């Protein structure tokens, strides 16, 4: 009999391999030496920020070590390894998803490096998910604590990443194209691992080297939408209001000539991971279908929808349904969990007592919200095990406590940091 839980993990790791940051960067840098020479550059600076910054920097050193003048990258605590030490690029660590003092200190050092750039400098910028919290330079009049408070409020409110970043960009000296503005007149090549739906350049890591499509007015509208105007720090709201009145310069837009010598290149994405998962599932004998690479909305609603898709299958042979994206959780309880465990618990409730359906839902970075799990693997027996342990799935869901229940039922998926980050993946096997 097929072990569906093991099969989902095999497919998941095939997806991760396809978006490995080290390989993605190495592949993209094969022609970089020629570009450096033809451009008559004198200096190469390497900077980076995000959960995949360490392997991306390692790949850059291996490909270009003799060309690199200096460099600096910042990643999330625990997202680097002692093996493969960097020689020319300094590695710093800071907090995610809410920035800390190390985020600010690391950004200050990166900006000091970038300010040295001139017309004959080429900046190789390595960007991955998590960069918004790791590259932090609050605008004048805003403290780190105030920016932390705004970020925390938006995360708990269930704001989409596009909405969250519209606010963060307008409270920052580096986001929303402002890093490119600081580096000008240097040339910039940004290699980007996308962790946002649609691979929108100005949303990934809040678009530090991309033209910004949002405005101060958009940022204010986000706070109003989630009823945060009175809860957010007054200094933050005041800054956004002044910007909306034109008293503070807007983030640079597409027509700005600072982007004339900037290239932004997507080297890994959720759709690439889903393609690899699809191919692996087919190799294993499953019929396959990619439902979407843009799954979003409330995690529990997405879980119910996915369960409905699985239950409606009319099968002649084992089937694999795939989806990817990034859902949200509106936190109303005091429990522990992330969007993947909440999605998985909702899915499990919908398939209670049904045999032959298994779901894996996990963050490709190995982290699901404020937990040590990547996500969870559930089936038709998960809810029965919970009841046997006197756990009430309804109450755990109300309290946003999906992690606790799934930990006790032995359904968590714990991978540790994977080194990449292309949002979440759901793998459903139906037999």
Residue pairs with C-beta under 8 A, 6 or more apart in sequence:
2 318
2 431
4 356
4 358
4 379
4 429
4 431
5 358
5 360
5 377
5 379
7 284
7 358
7 429
8 358
8 359
8 360
8 377
8 427
8 429
9 360
9 377
9 413
10 280
10 284
11 277
11 280
11 281
11 284
11 320
11 360
11 427
12 277
12 360
12 362
12 425
12 427
14 276
14 277
14 279
14 280
15 273
15 274
15 276
15 277
15 280
15 364
15 425
16 273
16 364
16 418
16 420
17 276
18 268
18 272
18 273
18 275
18 276
18 277
19 193
19 268
19 269
19 272
19 273
19 276
19 364
19 420
19 422
20 55
20 268
20 419
20 420
21 52
21 55
21 56
21 59
21 128
21 193
21 267
21 268
21 419
21 420
22 55
22 56
22 58
22 59
22 419
23 59
24 56
24 59
24 191
24 193
24 267
24 268
25 55
25 56
25 59
25 60
25 63
25 126
25 191
25 267
26 59
26 62
26 63
27 267
28 191
28 265
28 267
29 59
29 60
29 63
29 64
29 191
30 63
32 63
32 64
32 124
32 189
33 64
33 67
35 189
36 44
36 67
36 122
39 122
39 187
40 120
41 120
41 121
41 122
41 187
42 120
42 121
43 69
43 117
43 120
43 121
43 122
44 64
44 67
44 68
44 69
44 121
44 122
44 123
44 124
45 68
45 69
45 70
45 71
45 113
45 114
45 116
45 117
45 121
45 122
45 123
45 124
45 186
46 57
46 60
46 61
46 64
46 68
46 70
46 71
46 72
46 73
46 88
46 89
46 123
46 124
46 126
47 71
47 72
47 73
47 110
47 113
47 114
47 123
47 124
47 125
47 126
48 56
48 57
48 71
48 72
48 73
48 74
48 89
48 125
48 126
48 127
48 128
49 73
49 74
49 75
49 106
49 107
49 110
49 126
49 127
49 128
49 130
49 131
49 134
49 135
49 205
49 208
50 56
50 75
50 126
50 127
50 128
50 129
50 130
50 131
50 134
50 193
50 205
50 421
51 75
51 76
51 79
51 96
51 128
51 129
51 130
51 365
51 417
51 419
51 420
51 421
52 75
52 79
52 126
52 128
52 129
52 193
52 419
52 420
52 421
53 73
53 74
53 75
53 79
53 91
53 126
53 128
53 134
54 73
54 75
54 79
54 80
54 81
54 86
54 91
54 419
55 419
55 420
56 73
56 126
56 128
56 191
56 193
57 71
57 73
57 86
57 89
57 91
57 126
58 84
58 86
60 68
60 71
60 89
60 124
60 126
61 68
61 86
61 87
61 88
61 89
64 124
65 87
65 88
68 88
68 89
70 88
70 89
70 113
71 88
71 89
71 90
71 113
71 124
72 89
72 90
72 91
72 92
72 106
72 109
72 110
72 113
73 89
73 90
73 91
73 92
73 126
74 91
74 92
74 93
74 94
74 102
74 103
74 106
74 107
74 110
74 134
74 135
75 91
75 92
75 93
75 94
75 130
75 134
76 93
76 94
76 95
76 96
76 130
76 134
76 417
77 93
77 94
77 95
77 96
78 93
78 417
79 93
79 417
79 419
80 91
80 93
90 109
92 102
92 105
92 106
92 109
93 102
93 106
94 100
94 102
94 103
94 105
94 106
94 133
94 134
94 136
95 102
95 103
95 133
96 130
96 133
96 134
97 130
97 133
97 151
97 155
98 133
98 148
98 151
98 152
98 155
99 133
99 134
99 136
99 144
99 147
99 148
99 151
100 144
100 148
101 144
103 133
103 134
103 135
103 136
103 144
104 136
104 137
104 138
104 144
106 134
106 135
107 134
107 135
107 136
107 137
107 174
108 137
110 135
111 137
111 173
111 174
111 182
114 123
114 179
114 182
114 183
114 186
115 182
117 123
117 183
117 185
117 186
118 185
118 186
119 185
119 186
121 186
121 187
122 186
122 187
122 188
122 189
123 183
123 186
123 187
123 188
123 189
124 189
124 191
125 179
125 188
125 189
125 190
125 191
125 208
125 209
126 190
126 191
127 190
127 191
127 192
127 193
127 204
127 205
127 208
127 209
128 192
128 193
128 195
128 205
128 420
128 421
129 193
129 194
129 195
129 196
129 204
129 205
129 365
129 421
129 422
129 423
130 195
130 205
130 365
130 421
131 204
131 205
131 206
131 208
132 164
132 165
132 168
132 175
132 205
132 206
133 151
135 174
135 175
135 179
135 205
135 206
135 208
136 144
136 147
136 172
136 174
137 172
137 173
137 174
138 144
138 146
138 147
138 171
138 172
138 173
139 170
139 171
139 172
139 173
139 239
139 248
140 173
141 235
141 238
141 239
142 171
142 233
142 235
142 236
142 239
143 235
146 233
146 235
146 236
147 168
147 171
147 236
149 232
149 233
149 236
150 167
150 168
150 171
150 228
150 232
150 233
150 236
151 164
151 168
153 226
153 228
153 231
153 232
154 163
154 164
154 167
154 222
154 226
154 228
155 164
155 331
156 330
156 331
157 226
157 228
157 330
158 226
158 298
158 328
158 329
158 330
158 331
159 222
159 226
159 328
160 296
160 328
161 195
161 196
161 197
161 203
161 326
162 196
162 200
162 203
163 222
163 225
164 222
165 175
165 203
165 206
165 207
165 214
166 214
166 218
166 219
166 222
167 219
167 222
167 223
167 240
168 175
168 206
169 175
169 176
169 202
169 206
169 207
169 212
169 214
169 219
169 251
170 176
170 214
170 215
170 216
170 219
170 239
170 240
170 243
170 251
171 219
171 236
171 239
171 240
172 178
172 206
173 182
174 182
174 208
175 205
175 206
175 207
175 208
175 251
176 202
176 206
176 207
176 208
176 212
176 214
176 251
176 252
177 202
177 207
177 208
177 209
177 210
177 211
177 212
177 251
177 252
177 253
177 256
177 258
177 259
178 208
178 251
178 252
179 208
179 209
180 188
180 208
180 209
180 210
180 252
180 258
180 259
180 262
181 252
181 256
181 258
183 209
184 258
185 261
186 261
187 261
187 262
188 209
188 261
188 262
188 263
189 262
189 263
189 265
190 209
190 210
190 262
190 263
190 264
190 265
191 265
191 267
192 201
192 204
192 205
192 264
192 265
192 266
192 267
193 266
193 267
193 268
193 269
193 420
193 421
193 422
194 204
194 266
194 268
194 269
194 270
194 422
195 204
195 270
195 326
195 365
195 421
195 422
195 423
196 203
196 204
196 326
196 423
197 270
197 293
197 294
197 296
197 325
197 326
197 423
198 294
199 266
199 269
199 271
201 207
201 210
201 264
201 266
202 210
202 211
202 212
202 213
202 214
204 210
209 262
209 264
210 259
210 262
210 264
211 252
211 253
211 254
211 256
211 259
212 250
212 251
212 252
212 253
213 253
213 254
214 251
215 243
215 244
215 250
215 251
216 240
216 241
216 243
216 244
216 248
216 250
217 244
219 240
219 243
220 229
220 237
220 240
220 241
220 244
223 229
223 232
223 237
223 240
229 237
239 248
242 248
243 250
252 258
252 259
268 420
268 422
269 422
270 293
270 324
270 325
270 364
270 422
270 423
270 425
271 293
271 324
272 422
273 324
273 364
273 422
273 425
274 290
274 293
274 322
274 323
274 324
274 425
275 290
277 322
277 425
277 427
278 288
278 290
278 320
278 322
281 288
281 320
281 322
281 427
282 288
285 317
285 318
286 317
286 318
286 319
286 320
286 429
287 317
287 318
287 319
287 320
288 319
288 320
288 321
288 322
289 319
289 320
289 321
289 322
290 322
290 323
291 306
291 309
291 321
291 322
291 323
292 323
292 324
292 325
293 323
293 324
293 325
294 324
294 325
295 302
295 323
295 324
295 325
295 326
295 327
295 424
295 426
296 302
296 325
296 326
296 327
296 328
297 327
297 328
298 327
298 328
298 329
298 330
299 327
299 328
299 329
299 339
299 340
299 342
299 343
299 346
300 329
300 342
300 343
300 345
300 346
300 397
301 346
302 327
302 343
302 346
303 342
303 343
303 344
303 345
303 346
303 347
303 350
303 361
304 346
304 347
304 350
306 321
306 323
306 343
306 347
306 359
306 426
306 428
307 346
307 347
307 350
307 351
307 357
307 359
308 350
309 321
309 428
310 321
310 351
310 357
310 359
310 428
310 430
311 350
311 351
311 354
311 357
313 319
313 321
313 430
315 430
315 431
318 429
318 430
318 431
319 429
319 430
319 431
320 427
320 428
320 429
320 430
321 426
321 427
321 428
321 430
322 425
322 426
322 427
322 428
323 425
323 426
324 422
324 423
324 424
324 425
324 426
325 423
325 424
326 339
326 423
326 424
327 339
327 343
327 424
328 339
329 337
329 338
329 339
329 342
329 369
329 400
331 400
332 398
332 400
333 398
333 399
333 400
333 401
334 399
334 400
334 401
335 396
335 399
335 400
335 401
335 402
335 403
335 404
336 370
336 371
336 400
336 401
336 403
336 404
337 345
337 368
337 369
337 371
337 400
337 401
337 402
337 403
337 404
338 363
338 367
338 368
338 369
338 370
338 371
338 373
338 375
338 402
338 403
339 368
339 369
339 424
340 361
340 362
340 363
340 368
340 369
340 373
340 374
340 375
340 376
340 424
341 361
341 368
341 369
341 371
341 373
341 375
341 376
341 402
341 403
341 406
341 412
342 397
342 400
342 402
343 361
343 426
344 359
344 361
344 375
344 376
344 377
344 378
344 402
344 406
344 411
345 376
345 378
345 393
345 396
345 397
345 402
345 405
345 406
346 397
347 359
347 361
347 378
348 359
348 378
348 379
348 380
348 382
348 383
348 393
348 411
349 383
349 393
349 397
351 357
351 379
351 380
352 380
352 382
352 383
352 384
353 380
353 381
353 383
353 384
354 380
355 380
356 380
356 430
356 431
357 379
357 380
357 428
357 429
357 430
358 377
358 378
358 379
358 428
358 429
359 377
359 378
359 379
359 426
359 427
359 428
360 375
360 376
360 377
360 413
360 425
360 426
360 427
360 428
361 375
361 376
361 424
361 425
361 426
361 427
362 368
362 374
362 375
362 376
362 413
362 415
362 424
362 425
363 374
363 375
363 421
363 423
363 424
364 418
364 420
364 421
364 422
364 423
364 424
364 425
365 374
365 417
365 418
365 420
365 421
366 374
366 415
366 416
366 417
366 418
367 373
367 374
367 417
368 374
368 375
368 403
369 403
371 403
372 414
373 403
373 406
373 407
373 412
373 413
373 414
374 413
374 414
374 415
374 418
375 412
375 413
375 424
376 402
376 406
376 411
376 412
376 413
377 411
377 413
378 406
378 411
382 406
382 409
382 411
383 393
385 409
385 410
386 392
386 393
386 396
386 405
386 408
386 409
387 393
389 408
389 409
391 405
391 408
391 409
393 405
395 401
396 402
396 404
396 405
403 412
406 412
